[in-house]
Amino acid sequence: MNTIEIIRALGGTSKVAKLCGISMPSVSQWKHNGIPDDKMIFLAAKLEKATDGKITRKQLFPDTWQDIWTELR
């Protein structure tokens, strides 16, 4: 799933901006530069829920998920 698909799955640019407490232009920049790791960590559980588990935190962070979300171990 690419950045644009992630933003769409979460409800679009304005919804993601509101979730993260940042401006819409900042989220729009992600479409070119990718989602920063700190924001992706914040959004990962929301994305997992929005996609009914089709995209999981374990898939998004295959090497570090167990350190970030210890409850998933």
Sequence and secondary structure as in RCSB ss.txt:
>XXXX:A:sequence
MNTIEIIRALGGTSKVAKLCGISMPSVSQWKHNGIPDDKMIFLAAKLEKATDGKITRKQLFPDTWQDIWTELR
>XXXX:A:secstr
  HHHHHHHTT HHHHHHHHTS HHHHHHHHHH   HHHHHHHHHHHHHHTTTSS HHHHSTTTHHHH GGG 
